[in-house]
Every structure is written in structure tokens, then in C-alpha cells.
Amino acid sequence: MIIPHPYLGPRDACEFVYKGDAELVFRPERVEPVDYDAFHDYLYLRQNPAGIHKELWYHEYGDRSWLVVTRNTQTHEILKVEFASNYISKQKNRKSNV
Amino acid sequence: MKYSAAKIFLEGIFGNRGWRKAWREPQPKKNYDVIIIGGGGHGLSTAYYLSNVYNINNVAVLEKGWLGSGNIGRNTTIIRSNYLLPENEPFYEFSLKLWEGLEQDTNYNSMVSQRGVINIFHSDPQRDAFVRRGNAMLLSGADADLLDENALRKLCPYLDFENARFPVKGALMQKRGGTVRHDAVAWGYARGADMKGVDIIQNCNVEGFIIKNGVCSGVRTSKGDIQAKKVASCVAGSSSQVMSTAGIRLPIESHVLQAFVSEGLKPILDNVITFGAGHFYVSQSDKGGLVFGGDLDGYNSYAQRGNLPVVEDVCEGGMAIIPMIGRARLLRMWGGVMDMSMDGSPFIDRTHIDGLYFNGGWCYGGFKATPASGYCYAHLLATDTPHPVARGYKLDRFRTGNLIDEKGVGAQPNLH
């Protein structure tokens, strides 16, 4: 797979480390009383879709940026690539507007 | 019809006109005691043991494609029981014992070949770990032999013993391990279940469950609704997809694992060789092809095909340990979709929905587990209690802290 990096252009997926579902950037807050179910769900459960999947790729052998790649798990087609920092701020805005 | 040598002889004389189809092609009934979703190895073995051991015959196996079209037809055919943890080793040893009697049980030639599985080690600490594993295997009634370098040289003179990075120091061998003709496993179980009246319904896609007030009473399929007292999902690879229609999220990611076959060669590999340090394992099929594999590609995938970097990585692993295979040409390669659970161990359990059962999360070790998985799942379906050797395979073990972390590396969906 070739991942089109926002700054560096098309890069071989070998340069990246895969870190799974992009939802993992939203870790539950640890506040008393601790919501153990929320942590269990966060750590262990996955949506695991067949189709469009937003996922984290870390450019370890490159500029060490964290990317959120939107990819089709049935075809391996890459639809969108953005910096994880941008993704997080956009998602936070979206969630706070809800 | 019972298969035998005499039957082959007689059919040969009379022009092979007496053979009948190995199983029927029934239309689904309205009602069953048990519906098994997934006509792969585990689903068919579940149906076989339900009908042959637990005497539950009003059973349907629903398969969205054709029988045995999933991972039972796409694996590297190795059987072994060389696990460490007390939740795993008795289960896999139970499975190996079922493999040993499989052909007599099912009256079907599954070509079970106990040619020995050899796990190579390269250092003193790794040897210590293998001794510990071997002792755990012996405690569960399995067999294990520690081979020193000389003994291994006699068995496998072709290994690269002087490898600079991974010098070969010996191996842990399980002589009762080996290979099985994988498709024949599915066919043998299908025939054995069908003879007891189990309906195997192909091209029947399950689209959802019929659930009311927390009770599952059947499935919605491409051939209409079918009622059942118990519904058993057995679709490793697609578990998340099927169970999501019941609103259940699983501790599973689907990953692609590739496998490879070389051109046919004269017999050169007598055993199954696993080179864990380089993530490479290989055996030779009866047709002469070297069957080998290695690591997952490492990203979520339902594509049943992988990418080239892993092809290179696996072949490098092969070249590192058995340099002579560089002379063989790669003939075929393919990918299968693995239910990768969060601790590398499977699930055979009830769900929180009454009447809905789950079997999955086999990672890339599902083939060797086929008989025990079916047996234990059938036990659970028949008695509503877990089979003694499958007690640990709970769906809620991450919530209760009872992980079965064979590798000891914590919660990751890409272990083994």
C-alpha cells in the first residue's frame, strides 16, 4: 500500500507502524468514581468494520508524524489521509457542538 | 455409504457407477433445535459432534458461500498441541487426540500425517523457555522432545546451523504433530453430520438475528426466516460483522494472513519446521509443494489478500533458515481473514442474549483446533455448560481480568 502523506507525498506503508482504530485517540477520562466499563470498552472492544475504517498510522521511518488514514478494509483503497492532531481537534469540535 | 478399500475395489470393477453424493442439498426447514452459522471447519465439526456425540440431530448449518470456502480451505494445514498455559494446552491436546482418531471417527480419509513439528531455538534463554513449554505439554498428557544440535542435524541437515544472527542450537519437537488434508476435514465432517440428518444449507447468507426481550429465537437469512431454540455463530474472520447485527461489539480485529506454496519438488522436508525467531514455518505437501507462511500483514483487512512487503519478509525468513528453498519458485499465494482477539486466544461461550452462542477469535491458530472447537462448542450447545478443557474461553474474560495471554505481551490484536 502507498500512503499519501500530507507533507511528504506518496510513501510506502512499510515506513509506518499501524496502531489500529482511530477511535483510540479518545481515551476515557479517569475521574472518580472510575468507569471501568468505559475503560474495558476502550481498551478491548472494536467496531472492526468491513469497509470504511479510520485508523492510526505512525510514520516511524519518516517524519514520525501520527496520521489518521481513511481506508477501505475490503479493497485496501486509501480514501483520505490527515494529521492525527487535525483529526482530533475536528472531532472534538464536532463532539462539543453535539 | 461406508467407504472402505473393498468398496473402492468393487467400484473399480463395476465402473465407479455406485458412488453417491457425500451430502444432500436440502432446503431449510422452518424450525431447528440448533442453527450453526458458518459451514467452515469449526461449524461443520460442531454439527458433527452435536449429532454424533450429543445426539442432537435437528440441526442446520447455514453457509453464505459454499461448504468449506473460508479459512478451512486457506490455511497451512498444521496440527500440534505445543502450548504453555493451562487454559490452552489441555484444549489443544484434546484436539490432537481427536485428530488422531478422526479418520476412523468420520470414515473419511483426511490424510492425517503425524510427521512431527519442530520448533527451532537459537540461544540458552530460548532453550530454557522451550524446556518449560515442553514440561507444560507433558503435564497435559502431550508429547514433547528436546533435540540438541546434533540430533537436529541428523533430522534436518539442510538448516543453516551457522547462521550468524540466529545460529541453530536445537529444537523442541512434538512427534505427534503434523499436517492434515484441510479440505478433507470439512468434507468428512459434513458427510458425517449429514448422515445423522443435519441439514447443510449452502448459499444461505445470515442477515440478522430474531431477538425479542433478550432472547434469540432464530435468524433472518437470504432464504427467509428460520426459527431455532439455539443459534450458534461460528464464522471466524467475519465474527464482528455477524455479531454486530445482534448489537454485540467484540474484542476482535480482522487481519489478513498470507500463505504460500512453491512448485512441486521431490520429498525434501520430512517434518514441519517452525522458525519462530524469523516468523517462518514450512512443511511439504503430498503433492510436493512447500507450504509456508509467516506474519500477519498487520492492519485490519477483509480483503483475503495481502501486500508485497510481507511476501518479501516471509521469503527472507525462509532463506535465513533453509537457504536451499531459494532454488524453488513460488507458485501460489493467498490471504485469509483472521479473527484476531485481544489476547491471542479464542472464545467458545454464551452471549448475554439467551439462545445466542459465540465461537470465534481463533487468531491464526484455528485449523489445529477444528475438532476440539467443534466438540467443545457442541458440548456447550447441548449442556449449556462449558466443556472442561474450554472453560477459559470466556467472552467476558477481559472484563474480569482472566486473560489467556500465551505470549505474555498484553492486550494487542496482532499476536498470533
Interface residues (C-beta under 8 A of the other chain):
Chain A: M1 D12 A13 C14 Y18 G20 D21 D37 H40 D41 L43 Y44 L45 R46 Q47 N48 P49 A50 H53 E55 R71 T73 Q74 T75 H76
Chain B: S238 S240 Q241 S244 R249 L250 P251 I252 E253 S254 G298 Y299 N300 S301 Y302 A303 N307 P309 M342 F398 R399 A411 P413
